[in-house]
Amino acid sequence: MDLFEGLKQKIVGKKIKVVFPEGNDERIIGAAVRLAADDLVHPIVLGDEKEINEIAANIGFMTDRLEIINPETYDNDKKEAMVNALVERRNGKLDAAGAAEWIKNVNYFGTMLTYMGEADAMVSGAIHSTGDTVRPALQIIKTKPGISRTSGAFIIFKRTETYLFADCAINIDPNAQELAEIAVESAKTAELFDIEPIVSLMSFSTKGSAAGPQVDKVVEATKIAQELAPEYKIDGELQFDASFVPAVAGLKAPGSDVAGKARVFIFPEIQSGNIGYKIAQRLGGYEAIGPILQGLNKPVSDLSRGCVEEDVYKLAIITAAQTLI
């Protein structure tokens, strides 16, 4: 089954509330209207209702199935409750005046709706940087117990082939513990999207074929990940060809239950992860959806500023599905 058809079946009719802070962008409006029409999510779009309706009319959409919230005219009692919740969440690092300023920013406002349960998830980044999207999530929603930091995964797919790449977006150079956490969280994400969670921690070395601190980090991370989640097939250090090609795996890593079978690929640092997913996308002809932010208490996803409406639609489906974990 097609990746998105499977995800649609999981979320259809569940009225999962996804907030879109960038309601004045036609890509967001178009995707939100389609998601509502397909009964996949309950879209909450932030912005001025008149402006949103005008943009929608210009691109041929009706907004009658969207919930539109204007942060500037939000109910005063609800706004006060939001400010108080933010002050409490920041635990002395922010006063009421500062919190009131923060929620004037649509990403902070959308994050607070998600944190307070008014929304189940958030999708942003069409007109904001990754930092502008991720920072409020880290400050307010925060990571799950036992997870030291969030990470960014990409779903890489073409027809019936689907893989998961991480971390390609957030952590510049994770240490062994962080890399292990990324591997385990990626296995969980893979399961949600019906990707077999066979996890390779990749390197330029396979089973001691090269040496150096970069290799040592991956070896240590593999051991930690295996201890953290013995229920998953996790192995490393493996080169990509040993991870992916059975014939090469037989030569380089005989006996590995991951080599030649991997479907989840963990890169040792962001540089190789970012390069790797873009090579797959541009040379391999795979579609890359993400980054999906892993390890947060509630799902938040970051769009590319170069996204199109279809990207917003698909990432919203992925984000809504994450609420089912």
TIKOL-986226 format. One record per residue (C-alpha): residue number from 0; x, y, z. Coordinates in Angstrom, 3 decimals, always signed. Each point is the difference from the previous one (the first is absolute). Example, Ala and Ser with C-alpha at 12.3 -4.5 7.8 and 13.67 -1.06 7.14 Angstrom:
BEGIN
<atom i="0" c1="+12.300" c2="-4.500" c3="+7.800"/>
<atom i="1" c1="+1.370" c2="+3.440" c3="-0.660"/>
// end
This chain:
BEGIN
<atom i="0" c1="+0.000" c2="+0.000" c3="+0.000"/>
<atom i="1" c1="+1.125" c2="+3.540" c3="-0.760"/>
<atom i="2" c1="+1.562" c2="+1.680" c3="+3.059"/>
<atom i="3" c1="-2.543" c2="+2.797" c3="+0.165"/>
<atom i="4" c1="-3.009" c2="-2.188" c3="-0.699"/>
<atom i="5" c1="+0.989" c2="-2.083" c3="+3.017"/>
<atom i="6" c1="+0.428" c2="+3.092" c3="+2.168"/>
<atom i="7" c1="-3.306" c2="+1.421" c3="-1.159"/>
<atom i="8" c1="-1.772" c2="-3.159" c3="+1.107"/>
<atom i="9" c1="+1.551" c2="+0.377" c3="+3.458"/>
<atom i="10" c1="-1.144" c2="+3.599" c3="+0.548"/>
<atom i="11" c1="-3.182" c2="+0.424" c3="-2.079"/>
<atom i="12" c1="-2.970" c2="+1.091" c3="+2.060"/>
<atom i="13" c1="+2.003" c2="+0.389" c3="+3.222"/>
<atom i="14" c1="-0.249" c2="+3.818" c3="-0.071"/>
<atom i="15" c1="+3.640" c2="+0.434" c3="+1.015"/>
<atom i="16" c1="+0.527" c2="+3.718" c3="+0.550"/>
<atom i="17" c1="+3.011" c2="+1.399" c3="-1.859"/>
<atom i="18" c1="+0.861" c2="+3.678" c3="+0.381"/>
<atom i="19" c1="+1.538" c2="+1.916" c3="-2.895"/>
<atom i="20" c1="+1.490" c2="+3.303" c3="+1.237"/>
<atom i="21" c1="+0.653" c2="+1.364" c3="-3.507"/>
<atom i="22" c1="-3.605" c2="+0.585" c3="-1.013"/>
<atom i="23" c1="+0.801" c2="+2.856" c3="-2.371"/>
<atom i="24" c1="+1.832" c2="-2.332" c3="-2.414"/>
<atom i="25" c1="-1.999" c2="-1.449" c3="-2.889"/>
<atom i="26" c1="+1.890" c2="-3.333" c3="+0.152"/>
<atom i="27" c1="-1.137" c2="-0.433" c3="+3.598"/>
<atom i="28" c1="-3.577" c2="+1.000" c3="-0.758"/>
<atom i="29" c1="-0.238" c2="-2.313" c3="-3.015"/>
<atom i="30" c1="+1.371" c2="-2.976" c3="+1.922"/>
<atom i="31" c1="-2.183" c2="+0.695" c3="+3.053"/>
<atom i="32" c1="-3.160" c2="+0.154" c3="-2.115"/>
<atom i="33" c1="+0.876" c2="-3.318" c3="-1.677"/>
<atom i="34" c1="+0.792" c2="-1.674" c3="+3.316"/>
<atom i="35" c1="-3.360" c2="+1.071" c3="+1.397"/>
<atom i="36" c1="-1.867" c2="-1.039" c3="-3.148"/>
<atom i="37" c1="+1.620" c2="-3.452" c3="+0.161"/>
<atom i="38" c1="-0.936" c2="-0.281" c3="+3.719"/>
<atom i="39" c1="+3.646" c2="-0.663" c3="+0.880"/>
<atom i="40" c1="+0.592" c2="+2.742" c3="+2.557"/>
<atom i="41" c1="-1.809" c2="+2.853" c3="+1.667"/>
<atom i="42" c1="+2.097" c2="+2.992" c3="-1.174"/>
<atom i="43" c1="+0.499" c2="+2.988" c3="+2.286"/>
<atom i="44" c1="+1.343" c2="+2.887" c3="-2.064"/>
<atom i="45" c1="+1.454" c2="+3.076" c3="+1.687"/>
<atom i="46" c1="-0.458" c2="+3.452" c3="-1.460"/>
<atom i="47" c1="-2.487" c2="+2.689" c3="-0.894"/>
<atom i="48" c1="-3.220" c2="-1.636" c3="-1.211"/>
<atom i="49" c1="-0.717" c2="+2.634" c3="-2.656"/>
<atom i="50" c1="+3.518" c2="-0.288" c3="-1.452"/>
<atom i="51" c1="-0.146" c2="-3.814" c3="+0.021"/>
<atom i="52" c1="-3.383" c2="-0.009" c3="-1.748"/>
<atom i="53" c1="+1.267" c2="+2.404" c3="-2.668"/>
<atom i="54" c1="+3.072" c2="-2.143" c3="-0.685"/>
<atom i="55" c1="-2.160" c2="-3.125" c3="-0.115"/>
<atom i="56" c1="-2.435" c2="+1.586" c3="-2.438"/>
<atom i="57" c1="+2.865" c2="+1.026" c3="-2.285"/>
<atom i="58" c1="+1.190" c2="-3.609" c3="-0.265"/>
<atom i="59" c1="-3.510" c2="-1.441" c3="-0.296"/>
<atom i="60" c1="-0.531" c2="-1.426" c3="+3.496"/>
<atom i="61" c1="-2.709" c2="+0.343" c3="+2.631"/>
<atom i="62" c1="+1.018" c2="+0.227" c3="+3.651"/>
<atom i="63" c1="-3.274" c2="-1.087" c3="+1.621"/>
<atom i="64" c1="+1.561" c2="-3.198" c3="+1.416"/>
<atom i="65" c1="+3.024" c2="+1.746" c3="+1.491"/>
<atom i="66" c1="+0.256" c2="+1.205" c3="+3.573"/>
<atom i="67" c1="+1.582" c2="+3.446" c3="-0.265"/>
<atom i="68" c1="+1.506" c2="+1.627" c3="+3.085"/>
<atom i="69" c1="+1.342" c2="+3.540" c3="-0.042"/>
<atom i="70" c1="+2.583" c2="+0.287" c3="+2.803"/>
<atom i="71" c1="-0.526" c2="+3.759" c3="+0.102"/>
<atom i="72" c1="-3.714" c2="-0.316" c3="+0.830"/>
<atom i="73" c1="+0.197" c2="-3.207" c3="+2.038"/>
<atom i="74" c1="-2.322" c2="-0.167" c3="+3.003"/>
<atom i="75" c1="+1.574" c2="+1.941" c3="+2.881"/>
<atom i="76" c1="-0.680" c2="-2.678" c3="+2.604"/>
<atom i="77" c1="+1.534" c2="-2.680" c3="-2.213"/>
<atom i="78" c1="+2.957" c2="+2.245" c3="-0.741"/>
<atom i="79" c1="+0.558" c2="+0.589" c3="+3.711"/>
<atom i="80" c1="-0.112" c2="-3.752" c3="+0.617"/>
<atom i="81" c1="+2.541" c2="-0.468" c3="-2.795"/>
<atom i="82" c1="+2.327" c2="+2.604" c3="+1.504"/>
<atom i="83" c1="-0.260" c2="-1.584" c3="+3.445"/>
<atom i="84" c1="+0.670" c2="-3.480" c3="-1.403"/>
<atom i="85" c1="+3.048" c2="+1.289" c3="-1.861"/>
<atom i="86" c1="+1.397" c2="+1.720" c3="+3.107"/>
<atom i="87" c1="-0.454" c2="-3.224" c3="+1.962"/>
<atom i="88" c1="+1.582" c2="-2.087" c3="-2.745"/>
<atom i="89" c1="+3.056" c2="+2.242" c3="-0.148"/>
<atom i="90" c1="+0.424" c2="-0.465" c3="+3.755"/>
<atom i="91" c1="+1.259" c2="+3.446" c3="+0.972"/>
<atom i="92" c1="+1.821" c2="+0.771" c3="-3.258"/>
<atom i="93" c1="-2.831" c2="+2.205" c3="-1.308"/>
<atom i="94" c1="-2.437" c2="+2.423" c3="+1.619"/>
<atom i="95" c1="-3.571" c2="+0.758" c3="-1.080"/>
<atom i="96" c1="+1.022" c2="+3.025" c3="-2.077"/>
<atom i="97" c1="+2.602" c2="-2.061" c3="-1.840"/>
<atom i="98" c1="-2.458" c2="-2.849" c3="-0.565"/>
<atom i="99" c1="-2.547" c2="+2.427" c3="-1.452"/>
<atom i="100" c1="+2.671" c2="+1.172" c3="-2.460"/>
<atom i="101" c1="+0.956" c2="-3.554" c3="-0.929"/>
<atom i="102" c1="-3.531" c2="-1.028" c3="-0.955"/>
<atom i="103" c1="-0.268" c2="+2.925" c3="-2.398"/>
<atom i="104" c1="+2.248" c2="-2.182" c3="-2.170"/>
<atom i="105" c1="-2.210" c2="-2.468" c3="-1.913"/>
<atom i="106" c1="+2.394" c2="-2.921" c3="+0.531"/>
<atom i="107" c1="-0.045" c2="+0.504" c3="+3.766"/>
<atom i="108" c1="-3.772" c2="+0.426" c3="-0.087"/>
<atom i="109" c1="-0.436" c2="-3.208" c3="-2.019"/>
<atom i="110" c1="+2.425" c2="-1.861" c3="+2.245"/>
<atom i="111" c1="-1.959" c2="+1.078" c3="+3.073"/>
<atom i="112" c1="-3.266" c2="-1.184" c3="-1.555"/>
<atom i="113" c1="+1.679" c2="-3.360" c3="-0.496"/>
<atom i="114" c1="+1.526" c2="-0.087" c3="+3.476"/>
<atom i="115" c1="-3.333" c2="+0.880" c3="+1.628"/>
<atom i="116" c1="-1.914" c2="-2.646" c3="-1.950"/>
<atom i="117" c1="-1.974" c2="+2.392" c3="-2.207"/>
<atom i="118" c1="+1.860" c2="-1.606" c3="-2.910"/>
<atom i="119" c1="+1.575" c2="-3.445" c3="-0.271"/>
<atom i="120" c1="+2.922" c2="+0.962" c3="-2.247"/>
<atom i="121" c1="+1.548" c2="+2.897" c3="-1.934"/>
<atom i="122" c1="+1.377" c2="+0.480" c3="-3.508"/>
<atom i="123" c1="+1.998" c2="+3.141" c3="-0.820"/>
<atom i="124" c1="+3.036" c2="+1.131" c3="-1.978"/>
<atom i="125" c1="-1.446" c2="+1.031" c3="-3.375"/>
<atom i="126" c1="+1.066" c2="+3.588" c3="+0.661"/>
<atom i="127" c1="+2.034" c2="-0.450" c3="+3.199"/>
<atom i="128" c1="+3.462" c2="-1.440" c3="+0.533"/>
<atom i="129" c1="+0.579" c2="-3.357" c3="+1.667"/>
<atom i="130" c1="+1.218" c2="+1.814" c3="+3.107"/>
<atom i="131" c1="-3.189" c2="+2.060" c3="+0.200"/>
<atom i="132" c1="-2.064" c2="-3.199" c3="-0.129"/>
<atom i="133" c1="+2.127" c2="-2.237" c3="+2.200"/>
<atom i="134" c1="+0.959" c2="+2.460" c3="+2.752"/>
<atom i="135" c1="-3.527" c2="+0.421" c3="+1.439"/>
<atom i="136" c1="-0.520" c2="-3.765" c3="-0.098"/>
<atom i="137" c1="+3.203" c2="-0.623" c3="+1.955"/>
<atom i="138" c1="-0.766" c2="+2.746" c3="+2.521"/>
<atom i="139" c1="-3.622" c2="-0.930" c3="+0.608"/>
<atom i="140" c1="-0.946" c2="-3.490" c3="-1.182"/>
<atom i="141" c1="+3.459" c2="-1.410" c3="+0.772"/>
<atom i="142" c1="+1.305" c2="-3.500" c3="-0.494"/>
<atom i="143" c1="-1.353" c2="-3.255" c3="+1.393"/>
<atom i="144" c1="+1.484" c2="-1.442" c3="+3.209"/>
<atom i="145" c1="+3.328" c2="-1.662" c3="-0.735"/>
<atom i="146" c1="+0.542" c2="+1.963" c3="-3.231"/>
<atom i="147" c1="+2.667" c2="+2.678" c3="+0.275"/>
<atom i="148" c1="-0.878" c2="+1.802" c3="-3.250"/>
<atom i="149" c1="-2.245" c2="-0.084" c3="-3.019"/>
<atom i="150" c1="+1.173" c2="-1.215" c3="-3.413"/>
<atom i="151" c1="-1.122" c2="+0.395" c3="-3.582"/>
<atom i="152" c1="-0.966" c2="-2.991" c3="-2.162"/>
<atom i="153" c1="-0.962" c2="-0.172" c3="-3.654"/>
<atom i="154" c1="-2.304" c2="-2.531" c3="-1.615"/>
<atom i="155" c1="+1.704" c2="-0.968" c3="-3.281"/>
<atom i="156" c1="-2.273" c2="-1.791" c3="-2.424"/>
<atom i="157" c1="-0.603" c2="-0.927" c3="-3.618"/>
<atom i="158" c1="-2.952" c2="-2.171" c3="-1.020"/>
<atom i="159" c1="+0.130" c2="-3.031" c3="+2.346"/>
<atom i="160" c1="+3.433" c2="+0.801" c3="+1.496"/>
<atom i="161" c1="-0.035" c2="+1.898" c3="+3.293"/>
<atom i="162" c1="+2.921" c2="+0.792" c3="+2.312"/>
<atom i="163" c1="+0.777" c2="+2.269" c3="+2.944"/>
<atom i="164" c1="+3.104" c2="+2.246" c3="+0.187"/>
<atom i="165" c1="+1.088" c2="+1.774" c3="+3.229"/>
<atom i="166" c1="+1.272" c2="+2.373" c3="+1.281"/>
<atom i="167" c1="+0.058" c2="+2.212" c3="-3.071"/>
<atom i="168" c1="-1.203" c2="+3.268" c3="+1.475"/>
<atom i="169" c1="+0.597" c2="+0.813" c3="+3.661"/>
<atom i="170" c1="+3.118" c2="-1.281" c3="+1.780"/>
<atom i="171" c1="+3.292" c2="+1.175" c3="-1.457"/>
<atom i="172" c1="+2.252" c2="-2.649" c3="+1.545"/>
<atom i="173" c1="-1.798" c2="-2.225" c3="+2.526"/>
<atom i="174" c1="+2.066" c2="-1.908" c3="+2.533"/>
<atom i="175" c1="-0.324" c2="-3.771" c3="+0.424"/>
<atom i="176" c1="-2.857" c2="+0.197" c3="+2.515"/>
<atom i="177" c1="-1.939" c2="+2.448" c3="-2.167"/>
<atom i="178" c1="+0.630" c2="-2.059" c3="-3.120"/>
<atom i="179" c1="-1.317" c2="-3.092" c3="+1.773"/>
<atom i="180" c1="-3.158" c2="+1.868" c3="+1.028"/>
<atom i="181" c1="-0.487" c2="+1.149" c3="-3.593"/>
<atom i="182" c1="+0.292" c2="-3.615" c3="-1.181"/>
<atom i="183" c1="-2.625" c2="-1.240" c3="+2.461"/>
<atom i="184" c1="-2.435" c2="+2.861" c3="-0.668"/>
<atom i="185" c1="+0.453" c2="-0.568" c3="-3.737"/>
<atom i="186" c1="-0.930" c2="-3.672" c3="+0.411"/>
<atom i="187" c1="-3.227" c2="+1.074" c3="+1.735"/>
<atom i="188" c1="-0.737" c2="+2.533" c3="-2.736"/>
<atom i="189" c1="+0.634" c2="-2.628" c3="-2.663"/>
<atom i="190" c1="-2.515" c2="-2.381" c3="+1.591"/>
<atom i="191" c1="-2.676" c2="+2.687" c3="-0.093"/>
<atom i="192" c1="+0.489" c2="+0.354" c3="-3.741"/>
<atom i="193" c1="+0.081" c2="-3.762" c3="-0.638"/>
<atom i="194" c1="+3.737" c2="+0.043" c3="-0.709"/>
<atom i="195" c1="+1.700" c2="-3.082" c3="+1.383"/>
<atom i="196" c1="+2.151" c2="+1.308" c3="+2.887"/>
<atom i="197" c1="+3.307" c2="-1.536" c3="-1.068"/>
<atom i="198" c1="+2.483" c2="+2.673" c3="+1.054"/>
<atom i="199" c1="+3.495" c2="+0.645" c3="-1.322"/>
<atom i="200" c1="+2.338" c2="+2.446" c3="+1.737"/>
<atom i="201" c1="+2.164" c2="+1.061" c3="-2.890"/>
<atom i="202" c1="+3.653" c2="+0.899" c3="-0.323"/>
<atom i="203" c1="+2.800" c2="+0.036" c3="-2.543"/>
<atom i="204" c1="+1.068" c2="-3.250" c3="+1.678"/>
<atom i="205" c1="-1.605" c2="-3.439" c3="+0.195"/>
<atom i="206" c1="+0.805" c2="-2.155" c3="+3.013"/>
<atom i="207" c1="+3.455" c2="+1.396" c3="+0.577"/>
<atom i="208" c1="+1.092" c2="+0.490" c3="-3.615"/>
<atom i="209" c1="+1.180" c2="+3.509" c3="+0.977"/>
<atom i="210" c1="+0.919" c2="+1.685" c3="+3.259"/>
<atom i="211" c1="-0.388" c2="+3.410" c3="+1.596"/>
<atom i="212" c1="-2.099" c2="+1.952" c3="+2.488"/>
<atom i="213" c1="-2.876" c2="+0.300" c3="-2.498"/>
<atom i="214" c1="-0.153" c2="-3.798" c3="-0.230"/>
<atom i="215" c1="+0.316" c2="-0.421" c3="+3.760"/>
<atom i="216" c1="-3.015" c2="+2.253" c3="+0.528"/>
<atom i="217" c1="-2.205" c2="-2.123" c3="-2.253"/>
<atom i="218" c1="+1.205" c2="-3.239" c3="+1.597"/>
<atom i="219" c1="-0.824" c2="+1.344" c3="+3.460"/>
<atom i="220" c1="-3.353" c2="+1.376" c3="-1.146"/>
<atom i="221" c1="-0.923" c2="-3.399" c3="-1.431"/>
<atom i="222" c1="+0.679" c2="-1.726" c3="+3.317"/>
<atom i="223" c1="-2.063" c2="+2.575" c3="+1.896"/>
<atom i="224" c1="-2.901" c2="-0.225" c3="-2.467"/>
<atom i="225" c1="-0.024" c2="-3.798" c3="+0.206"/>
<atom i="226" c1="-0.194" c2="+0.241" c3="+3.808"/>
<atom i="227" c1="-2.710" c2="+2.666" c3="-0.112"/>
<atom i="228" c1="-2.212" c2="-1.926" c3="-2.412"/>
<atom i="229" c1="+0.882" c2="-3.705" c3="-0.242"/>
<atom i="230" c1="-3.361" c2="-0.624" c3="-1.705"/>
<atom i="231" c1="+1.278" c2="+1.623" c3="-3.200"/>
<atom i="232" c1="+2.566" c2="-1.189" c3="-2.518"/>
<atom i="233" c1="+2.775" c2="+2.605" c3="+0.312"/>
<atom i="234" c1="+3.561" c2="-0.348" c3="-1.254"/>
<atom i="235" c1="+3.058" c2="+2.059" c3="-0.849"/>
<atom i="236" c1="+2.448" c2="+1.204" c3="-0.914"/>
<atom i="237" c1="-0.997" c2="-0.661" c3="-3.630"/>
<atom i="238" c1="+0.741" c2="+1.739" c3="-3.278"/>
<atom i="239" c1="-3.020" c2="+0.775" c3="-2.139"/>
<atom i="240" c1="+0.719" c2="-2.731" c3="-2.531"/>
<atom i="241" c1="+0.389" c2="-2.564" c3="+2.769"/>
<atom i="242" c1="-3.259" c2="+1.246" c3="+1.511"/>
<atom i="243" c1="-1.979" c2="-0.167" c3="-3.216"/>
<atom i="244" c1="+1.438" c2="-2.516" c3="-2.467"/>
<atom i="245" c1="-0.287" c2="-3.673" c3="+1.045"/>
<atom i="246" c1="+2.986" c2="-1.116" c3="-2.089"/>
<atom i="247" c1="+2.243" c2="+2.645" c3="+1.555"/>
<atom i="248" c1="-1.373" c2="-0.781" c3="+3.451"/>
<atom i="249" c1="+0.996" c2="-3.635" c3="-0.427"/>
<atom i="250" c1="+3.585" c2="+1.047" c3="-0.631"/>
<atom i="251" c1="+0.371" c2="+2.855" c3="+2.471"/>
<atom i="252" c1="-2.297" c2="-0.942" c3="+2.887"/>
<atom i="253" c1="-0.830" c2="-3.720" c3="-0.068"/>
<atom i="254" c1="-2.233" c2="-0.978" c3="+2.855"/>
<atom i="255" c1="-1.581" c2="+3.436" c3="+0.452"/>
<atom i="256" c1="-3.798" c2="-0.066" c3="+0.197"/>
<atom i="257" c1="-0.098" c2="+3.590" c3="-1.319"/>
<atom i="258" c1="+2.631" c2="+0.138" c3="-2.753"/>
<atom i="259" c1="-1.582" c2="-0.240" c3="-3.429"/>
<atom i="260" c1="-3.495" c2="+0.350" c3="+1.466"/>
<atom i="261" c1="-0.030" c2="+3.456" c3="+1.613"/>
<atom i="262" c1="-3.015" c2="+2.257" c3="-0.478"/>
<atom i="263" c1="+0.908" c2="+2.644" c3="+2.615"/>
<atom i="264" c1="+3.282" c2="+1.812" c3="-0.602"/>
<atom i="265" c1="+1.634" c2="+1.993" c3="+2.805"/>
<atom i="266" c1="+2.644" c2="+2.477" c3="-1.118"/>
<atom i="267" c1="+2.901" c2="+0.804" c3="+2.352"/>
<atom i="268" c1="-0.463" c2="+3.768" c3="-0.287"/>
<atom i="269" c1="-2.197" c2="+2.523" c3="-1.780"/>
<atom i="270" c1="+2.373" c2="+0.746" c3="-2.870"/>
<atom i="271" c1="-0.088" c2="-3.532" c3="-1.394"/>
<atom i="272" c1="-3.726" c2="-0.302" c3="+0.810"/>
<atom i="273" c1="-0.931" c2="+3.142" c3="-1.877"/>
<atom i="274" c1="+2.171" c2="-0.924" c3="-2.979"/>
<atom i="275" c1="-1.273" c2="-3.573" c3="+0.028"/>
<atom i="276" c1="-3.701" c2="+0.737" c3="-0.135"/>
<atom i="277" c1="+0.479" c2="+2.624" c3="-2.718"/>
<atom i="278" c1="+1.998" c2="-2.434" c3="-2.145"/>
<atom i="279" c1="-2.818" c2="-2.531" c3="+0.362"/>
<atom i="280" c1="-2.509" c2="+2.700" c3="-0.898"/>
<atom i="281" c1="+1.780" c2="+1.660" c3="-2.922"/>
<atom i="282" c1="+1.978" c2="-2.865" c3="-1.542"/>
<atom i="283" c1="-2.039" c2="-2.977" c3="+1.133"/>
<atom i="284" c1="-3.389" c2="+1.498" c3="-0.776"/>
<atom i="285" c1="-1.388" c2="-0.697" c3="+3.469"/>
<atom i="286" c1="-2.474" c2="+2.304" c3="+1.684"/>
<atom i="287" c1="+1.182" c2="+1.381" c3="+3.340"/>
<atom i="288" c1="-2.605" c2="+1.049" c3="+2.564"/>
<atom i="289" c1="+1.131" c2="+1.727" c3="+3.181"/>
<atom i="290" c1="+1.667" c2="+0.798" c3="+2.197"/>
<atom i="291" c1="-2.200" c2="-1.796" c3="+2.488"/>
<atom i="292" c1="+1.020" c2="+1.128" c3="+3.486"/>
<atom i="293" c1="+0.529" c2="-3.079" c3="+2.156"/>
<atom i="294" c1="+0.025" c2="-0.319" c3="+3.777"/>
<atom i="295" c1="-2.394" c2="+2.843" c3="+0.873"/>
<atom i="296" c1="-2.911" c2="-0.427" c3="+2.409"/>
<atom i="297" c1="-2.353" c2="+1.089" c3="-2.797"/>
<atom i="298" c1="+0.598" c2="-0.009" c3="-3.768"/>
<atom i="299" c1="+1.374" c2="+3.106" c3="-1.687"/>
<atom i="300" c1="+1.210" c2="-0.063" c3="-3.600"/>
<atom i="301" c1="+2.116" c2="+2.465" c3="-1.927"/>
<atom i="302" c1="-0.703" c2="+0.766" c3="-3.651"/>
<atom i="303" c1="+2.572" c2="+1.191" c3="-2.495"/>
<atom i="304" c1="-0.485" c2="+3.590" c3="-1.066"/>
<atom i="305" c1="+0.169" c2="-1.318" c3="-3.573"/>
<atom i="306" c1="-2.934" c2="-2.331" c3="+0.583"/>
<atom i="307" c1="-3.073" c2="-0.260" c3="-2.206"/>
<atom i="308" c1="-3.574" c2="-0.636" c3="+1.069"/>
<atom i="309" c1="+0.360" c2="-3.759" c3="-0.475"/>
<atom i="310" c1="+2.955" c2="-0.032" c3="+2.419"/>
<atom i="311" c1="-2.114" c2="+1.733" c3="+2.648"/>
<atom i="312" c1="-2.836" c2="-2.469" c3="-0.559"/>
<atom i="313" c1="+2.271" c2="-3.034" c3="+0.332"/>
<atom i="314" c1="+1.998" c2="+1.274" c3="+2.972"/>
<atom i="315" c1="-3.249" c2="+0.774" c3="+1.821"/>
<atom i="316" c1="-1.115" c2="-3.609" c3="-0.549"/>
<atom i="317" c1="+3.312" c2="-1.256" c3="+1.377"/>
<atom i="318" c1="-0.215" c2="+2.358" c3="+2.986"/>
<atom i="319" c1="-3.572" c2="-0.999" c3="+0.786"/>
<atom i="320" c1="+1.010" c2="-3.665" c3="-0.131"/>
<atom i="321" c1="+2.709" c2="+0.675" c3="+2.594"/>
<atom i="322" c1="-2.713" c2="+0.812" c3="+2.543"/>
<atom i="323" c1="-0.940" c2="-3.692" c3="-0.072"/>
<atom i="324" c1="+3.359" c2="-1.138" c3="+1.451"/>
// end
